[in-house]
């Protein structure tokens, strides 16, 4: 009886990972902050939106992912002006628009920047609207 139990346990232990892989597919590749920059997914852009004059971060700037002029996701810069496109598709350009009605110290002019001009970590300067 012990031999049968041992054989069954061995079979279940061997088959379990195969059944999981069949049901859920192979484990996906996960990116974390400890990886080298050349391993960062190409659509990941992060950085800071800053005032062109004062060089301080601007909160409340909408960062939109544009593909052929159509928006495919957006985020809003944080209190220090930081943003990340982590959950957006690969973009042809990023659009920066002030959406907080002047709560960040004034209205800023919109700007669109082609993705190839942005590094994985970048600074984007905006001028105050006249």
N, CA and C of each residue as an Amber inpcrd file, in Angstrom:
protein
   390
   0.8140000  -1.2010000   0.0000000   0.0000000   0.0000000   0.0000000
   0.8550000   1.2610000   0.0000000   1.9560000   1.2360000   0.7920000
   2.8270000   2.4100000   0.8340000   3.4470000   2.6840000  -0.5300000
   3.7850000   1.6080000  -1.2520000   4.3890000   1.7790000  -2.5810000
   3.3950000   2.4240000  -3.5480000   2.1460000   2.0670000  -3.4460000
   1.1150000   2.6360000  -4.3160000   0.9240000   4.1210000  -3.9960000
   0.8490000   4.4480000  -2.7000000   0.7020000   5.8500000  -2.3000000
   1.9000000   6.6770000  -2.7740000   3.0870000   6.1100000  -2.6280000
   4.2940000   6.8160000  -3.0580000   4.2890000   7.0390000  -4.5690000
   3.8690000   6.0390000  -5.3190000   3.8080000   6.1600000  -6.7810000
   2.7800000   7.2020000  -7.1960000   1.6070000   7.1940000  -6.5380000
   0.5750000   8.1910000  -6.8490000   1.0380000   9.5980000  -6.5080000
   1.6900000   9.7550000  -5.3490000   2.2100000  11.0640000  -4.9750000
   3.2440000  11.5500000  -5.9860000   4.1130000  10.6600000  -6.4380000
   5.1150000  11.0180000  -7.4460000   4.4650000  11.4410000  -8.7550000
   3.4230000  10.7010000  -9.1700000   2.7330000  11.0260000 -10.4220000
   2.0410000  12.3830000 -10.3270000   1.3580000  12.6450000  -9.1990000
   0.6720000  13.9270000  -9.0120000   1.6910000  15.0640000  -8.9660000
   2.7920000  14.8530000  -8.2440000   3.8330000  15.8820000  -8.1460000
   4.4280000  16.1890000  -9.5120000   4.6070000  15.1660000 -10.3380000
   5.1740000  15.3710000 -11.6720000   4.1730000  16.0600000 -12.6050000
   2.9060000  15.6670000 -12.5280000   1.8940000  16.1660000 -13.4750000
   1.3620000  17.5530000 -13.1390000   1.4100000  17.9740000 -11.8880000
   0.8260000  19.2490000 -11.4870000   1.3570000  20.4360000 -12.2890000
   2.6950000  20.6280000 -12.4300000   3.1800000  21.7640000 -13.2360000
   2.7440000  21.6910000 -14.6960000   2.6370000  20.4840000 -15.2310000
   2.2120000  20.3160000 -16.6270000   0.7580000  20.7670000 -16.7820000
  -0.0940000  20.3840000 -15.8310000  -1.4960000  20.7860000 -15.8780000
  -1.6220000  22.3000000 -15.7380000  -0.8620000  22.9130000 -14.8280000
  -0.8950000  24.3690000 -14.6760000  -0.4780000  25.0790000 -15.9560000
   0.6060000  24.6080000 -16.5670000   1.0770000  25.2360000 -17.8070000
   0.0560000  25.0700000 -18.9190000  -0.6120000  23.9200000 -18.9700000
  -1.6220000  23.6930000 -20.0030000  -2.8230000  24.6100000 -19.8180000
  -3.1970000  24.8590000 -18.5670000  -4.3740000  25.7040000 -18.2960000
  -4.0850000  27.1960000 -18.4090000  -2.9360000  27.6290000 -17.9190000
  -2.6550000  29.0580000 -17.8100000  -1.5330000  29.5420000 -18.7080000
  -0.8720000  28.6650000 -19.4220000   0.2210000  29.0670000 -20.2960000
   1.5060000  29.2440000 -19.5120000   2.5990000  29.5220000 -20.2320000
   3.8870000  29.6890000 -19.5470000   3.9050000  30.9780000 -18.7350000
   4.7410000  31.0620000 -17.7220000   4.8290000  32.2970000 -16.9360000
   5.2230000  33.4690000 -17.8370000   4.5920000  34.6230000 -17.6280000
   4.9260000  35.7920000 -18.4390000   6.2000000  36.4310000 -17.9130000
   6.8760000  37.1560000 -18.7930000   8.0920000  37.8540000 -18.3880000
   7.6930000  39.0790000 -17.5670000   8.2820000  39.2330000 -16.4270000
   7.9650000  40.3350000 -15.5200000   9.1420000  41.2960000 -15.4880000
   8.8510000  42.5900000 -15.5940000   9.8850000  43.6080000 -15.5390000
   9.8730000  44.2450000 -14.1600000  11.0310000  44.4500000 -13.6030000
  11.1030000  45.1360000 -12.3190000  12.1970000  46.1880000 -12.3670000
  12.2060000  47.0530000 -11.3560000  13.1190000  48.1950000 -11.3550000
  14.5840000  47.8020000 -11.2240000  14.8810000  46.5440000 -10.9340000
  16.2720000  46.1200000 -10.7610000  16.9310000  45.6600000 -12.0560000
  16.1900000  45.6560000 -13.1710000  16.7540000  45.2170000 -14.4330000
  17.5800000  46.3250000 -15.0780000  18.4710000  45.9120000 -15.9520000
  19.2840000  46.8690000 -16.7020000  18.3920000  47.6420000 -17.6680000
  18.8130000  48.8560000 -18.0390000  17.9960000  49.7000000 -18.9260000
  17.7450000  49.0750000 -20.2870000  18.7000000  48.2800000 -20.8060000
  18.4810000  47.6910000 -22.1230000  17.4350000  46.5770000 -22.0800000
  16.9740000  46.1850000 -20.8980000  15.9480000  45.1770000 -20.7730000
  14.5740000  45.7870000 -20.4980000  14.4810000  47.0910000 -20.4220000
  13.2060000  47.7650000 -20.1790000  12.3590000  47.6560000 -21.4330000
  11.0640000  47.3540000 -21.3140000  10.2250000  47.2770000 -22.5050000
  10.2670000  48.5850000 -23.2850000  10.2520000  48.5340000 -24.6200000
  10.4080000  49.7500000 -25.4290000   9.2930000  50.7640000 -25.2490000
   8.1120000  50.3580000 -24.8030000   7.0110000  51.3070000 -24.6310000
   7.0120000  51.9680000 -23.2620000   7.9320000  51.5870000 -22.3860000
   7.9710000  52.1880000 -21.0510000   8.7270000  53.5080000 -21.1010000
   8.0340000  54.5700000 -20.8380000   8.6340000  55.9000000 -20.7280000
   8.2570000  56.4370000 -19.3610000   9.2180000  57.0220000 -18.6910000
   8.9110000  57.6830000 -17.4290000   9.7680000  58.9230000 -17.3430000
   9.3720000  59.8240000 -16.5180000  10.1240000  61.0570000 -16.3980000
   9.3800000  62.0850000 -15.5990000   9.6630000  63.3260000 -15.9380000
   9.1150000  64.4330000 -15.1730000   8.7360000  65.5520000 -16.1330000
   7.5930000  66.1650000 -15.8690000   7.1620000  67.3470000 -16.6200000
   7.5650000  68.5400000 -15.7710000   8.3720000  69.4600000 -16.3600000
   8.8700000  70.5970000 -15.5870000   8.5330000  71.9140000 -16.2630000
   8.4820000  72.9710000 -15.4650000   8.2750000  74.3310000 -15.9540000
   9.5540000  74.7690000 -16.6520000   9.4450000  75.2480000 -17.8980000
  10.6260000  75.6440000 -18.6750000  11.3960000  76.7740000 -18.0110000
  10.7260000  77.6370000 -17.2600000  11.3980000  78.7590000 -16.6200000
  12.0130000  78.4160000 -15.2740000  11.2090000  77.8200000 -14.4050000
  11.6670000  77.5580000 -13.0340000  12.3320000  76.1960000 -12.8600000
  12.1230000  75.2930000 -13.8020000  12.6550000  73.9160000 -13.7710000
  12.0620000  73.0850000 -12.6350000  10.9340000  73.5120000 -12.0740000
  10.2760000  72.7410000 -11.0250000   9.2050000  71.8430000 -11.6530000
   8.9000000  70.7220000 -10.9740000   7.9180000  69.7780000 -11.4880000
   6.5280000  70.3720000 -11.5550000   5.7550000  69.9640000 -12.5550000
   4.3950000  70.4750000 -12.7450000   3.4010000  69.3330000 -12.5050000
   2.5690000  69.4350000 -11.4640000   1.5310000  68.4210000 -11.2540000
   0.3380000  68.6750000 -12.1770000  -0.4780000  67.6490000 -12.3710000
  -1.7370000  67.8260000 -13.1070000  -1.5920000  67.9500000 -14.6060000
  -0.5170000  67.4150000 -15.1770000  -0.3500000  67.4270000 -16.6320000
  -0.7550000  66.0620000 -17.1620000  -1.6920000  66.0540000 -18.1090000
  -2.1440000  64.7990000 -18.7020000  -1.1300000  64.3570000 -19.7550000
  -0.6200000  63.1360000 -19.6060000   0.3340000  62.5450000 -20.5450000
  -0.4260000  61.4710000 -21.3110000  -0.6040000  61.6830000 -22.6200000
  -1.4000000  60.7750000 -23.4430000  -0.5230000  60.0710000 -24.4630000
  -0.8200000  58.8030000 -24.6810000  -0.1450000  57.9910000 -25.6850000
  -0.9080000  58.1390000 -27.0010000  -0.2180000  58.5890000 -28.0480000
  -0.8610000  58.7700000 -29.3460000  -0.2760000  57.8060000 -30.3780000
  -1.1660000  57.1440000 -31.1190000  -0.7780000  56.2860000 -32.2350000
  -1.6030000  56.7500000 -33.4210000  -0.9350000  57.2910000 -34.4360000
  -1.5840000  57.8540000 -35.6230000  -2.6580000  58.8700000 -35.2390000
  -2.3580000  59.6930000 -34.2230000  -3.2550000  60.7600000 -33.8080000
  -4.3820000  60.3340000 -32.8870000  -4.5190000  59.0440000 -32.6190000
  -5.5720000  58.5460000 -31.7440000  -4.9950000  58.2450000 -30.3680000
  -5.7120000  58.6670000 -29.3220000  -5.2380000  58.4500000 -27.9550000
  -5.5030000  57.0040000 -27.5300000  -4.4650000  56.3530000 -27.0020000
  -4.5830000  54.9720000 -26.5420000  -4.1990000  54.8230000 -25.0830000
  -4.5300000  55.7540000 -24.2570000  -4.2380000  55.6850000 -22.8320000
  -3.6140000  56.9800000 -22.3630000  -3.7980000  57.2560000 -21.0840000
  -3.2140000  58.4740000 -20.5390000  -2.9900000  58.2990000 -19.0430000
  -2.1910000  59.1850000 -18.5050000  -1.9320000  59.2560000 -17.0770000
  -1.7800000  60.7330000 -16.7300000  -1.7420000  61.0600000 -15.4650000
  -1.5790000  62.4530000 -15.0320000  -0.3290000  62.5450000 -14.1740000
   0.4710000  63.5870000 -14.4060000   1.7060000  63.7480000 -13.6320000
   1.3820000  63.9610000 -12.1590000   2.2490000  63.4360000 -11.3030000
   2.0560000  63.5230000  -9.8570000   2.4320000  64.8860000  -9.3000000
   2.4370000  64.9880000  -7.9890000   2.7090000  66.2520000  -7.2970000
   4.0750000  66.8260000  -7.6420000   5.0420000  65.9680000  -7.9480000
   6.3890000  66.4270000  -8.3070000   6.5990000  66.4900000  -9.8180000
   5.5400000  66.2470000 -10.6050000   5.6260000  66.2760000 -12.0640000
   5.9870000  64.9390000 -12.6820000   6.1680000  63.8960000 -11.8580000
   6.5840000  62.5890000 -12.3730000   5.4360000  61.8940000 -13.1030000
   5.7860000  61.1220000 -14.1490000   4.8030000  60.3330000 -14.8920000
   5.4490000  59.0260000 -15.3420000   4.6060000  58.0630000 -15.7060000
   5.0690000  56.7890000 -16.2400000   4.0250000  56.2460000 -17.2020000
   4.4790000  55.6860000 -18.3210000   3.5750000  55.1050000 -19.3090000
   3.5460000  53.5840000 -19.1780000   3.7460000  53.0840000 -17.9830000
   3.8720000  51.6440000 -17.7360000   2.7510000  50.8290000 -18.3770000
   1.5160000  51.2270000 -18.2670000   0.3930000  50.4220000 -18.7430000
  -0.1660000  50.8690000 -20.0870000   0.6380000  51.5640000 -20.8680000
   0.1800000  52.0370000 -22.1690000   0.8440000  51.2250000 -23.2770000
   0.2260000  51.1990000 -24.4570000   0.8660000  50.5010000 -25.5810000
   2.0620000  51.3040000 -26.0930000   2.7910000  50.7330000 -27.0460000
   3.8930000  51.4570000 -27.6700000   3.3090000  52.6680000 -28.3950000
   3.8150000  53.8530000 -28.0940000   3.2550000  55.1020000 -28.6180000
   4.1420000  55.6700000 -29.7240000   3.5110000  56.3470000 -30.6890000
   4.2740000  57.0890000 -31.6810000   4.6940000  58.4380000 -31.1210000
   3.8650000  58.9810000 -30.2480000   4.2120000  60.2450000 -29.5960000
   3.4770000  60.3430000 -28.2730000   3.9760000  61.2280000 -27.4270000
   3.3170000  61.5200000 -26.1570000   2.8450000  62.9620000 -26.1960000
   1.6220000  63.1710000 -25.7580000   1.0310000  64.4990000 -25.7180000
   0.9480000  64.9390000 -24.2570000   1.3380000  66.1840000 -23.9950000
   1.3300000  66.7510000 -22.6480000   0.3580000  67.9220000 -22.6270000
  -0.7050000  67.8210000 -21.7970000  -1.7560000  68.8290000 -21.7570000
  -2.0780000  69.1830000 -20.3060000  -2.1980000  70.4810000 -20.0180000
  -2.5570000  70.9330000 -18.6730000  -4.0600000  70.7380000 -18.4950000
  -4.4540000  69.9380000 -17.5010000  -5.8730000  69.6320000 -17.3230000
  -6.4130000  70.0200000 -15.9460000  -5.6170000  70.6790000 -15.1210000
  -6.0920000  70.9370000 -13.7560000  -6.6110000  72.3600000 -13.5420000
  -6.9490000  73.0550000 -14.6140000  -7.5680000  74.3830000 -14.5330000
  -6.7450000  75.3930000 -13.7370000  -5.4510000  75.3500000 -13.8500000
  -4.5980000  76.3450000 -13.2110000  -4.2260000  76.0560000 -11.7720000
  -4.6340000  74.9130000 -11.2190000  -4.2950000  74.5800000  -9.8290000
  -2.7970000  74.3720000  -9.6310000  -2.0640000  74.1970000 -10.7070000
  -0.6160000  73.9810000 -10.6080000   0.1770000  75.2790000 -10.7690000
  -0.4770000  76.3860000 -10.6240000   0.2330000  77.6620000 -10.6880000
   0.0740000  78.4090000 -11.9940000  -0.7590000  77.9520000 -12.8670000
  -0.9820000  78.6270000 -14.1390000  -1.3450000  77.6400000 -15.2130000
  -1.7150000  78.1490000 -16.3660000  -2.0270000  77.2850000 -17.5050000
  -0.7580000  77.0790000 -18.3160000  -0.5330000  75.8510000 -18.7090000
   0.6390000  75.5130000 -19.5160000   0.1900000  75.1200000 -20.9130000
   0.9840000  75.4890000 -21.9020000   0.6780000  75.1540000 -23.2830000
   0.8680000  73.6710000 -23.5400000   0.0540000  73.1290000 -24.4290000
   0.1450000  71.7140000 -24.7920000   1.3970000  71.4710000 -25.6330000
   1.8920000  70.2570000 -25.5790000   3.0760000  69.8860000 -26.3470000
   2.9770000  68.4150000 -26.7110000   3.3940000  68.0680000 -27.9150000
   3.4560000  66.6840000 -28.3600000   4.8940000  66.3710000 -28.7370000
   5.4050000  65.2370000 -28.2630000   6.7980000  64.8630000 -28.5070000
   6.8360000  63.4540000 -29.0990000   7.4920000  63.2700000 -30.2690000
   7.6220000  61.9250000 -30.8400000   8.3920000  61.0070000 -29.8850000
   7.9650000  59.7640000 -29.7880000   8.5730000  58.8140000 -28.8500000
  10.0610000  58.6310000 -29.0730000  10.5030000  58.6600000 -30.3220000
  11.9320000  58.4400000 -30.5760000  12.8000000  59.5720000 -30.0180000
  12.1940000  60.7240000 -29.7230000  12.9430000  61.8280000 -29.1200000
  12.9890000  61.7390000 -27.5920000  12.2520000  60.8010000 -27.0260000
  12.2110000  60.6400000 -25.5770000  13.0200000  59.4210000 -25.1570000
  13.8720000  59.6020000 -24.1720000  14.6000000  58.4770000 -23.6070000
  13.6590000  57.7110000 -22.6830000  14.1010000  56.5480000 -22.1940000
  13.2760000  55.7800000 -21.2560000  12.9770000  56.6120000 -20.0070000
  13.9230000  57.4500000 -19.5990000  13.7430000  58.3820000 -18.4680000
  13.9890000  59.7720000 -19.0380000  13.0130000  60.6680000 -18.9730000
  13.1530000  61.9460000 -19.6710000  12.5780000  63.1160000 -18.8780000
  13.0050000  64.3110000 -19.2730000  12.4540000  65.5650000 -18.7680000
  11.7410000  66.2610000 -19.9210000  10.5250000  66.6980000 -19.6770000
   9.7690000  67.4160000 -20.7000000   9.4410000  68.7860000 -20.1330000
   9.8800000  69.8380000 -20.8360000   9.6440000  71.2130000 -20.3920000
   8.4050000  71.7740000 -21.0650000   7.5680000  72.4310000 -20.2560000
   6.3920000  73.1150000 -20.7910000   6.4940000  74.5950000 -20.4290000
   6.0260000  75.4380000 -21.3540000   5.9670000  76.8740000 -21.1280000
   4.5570000  77.2530000 -20.6890000   4.4600000  78.3130000 -19.8780000
   3.1470000  78.8050000 -19.4780000   2.4560000  79.3910000 -20.6890000
   1.1430000  79.1350000 -20.7790000   0.3450000  79.6580000 -21.8900000
   0.1560000  81.1580000 -21.6770000   0.1370000  81.8580000 -22.7790000
  -0.0250000  83.3250000 -22.7110000  -1.4790000  83.7000000 -22.7530000
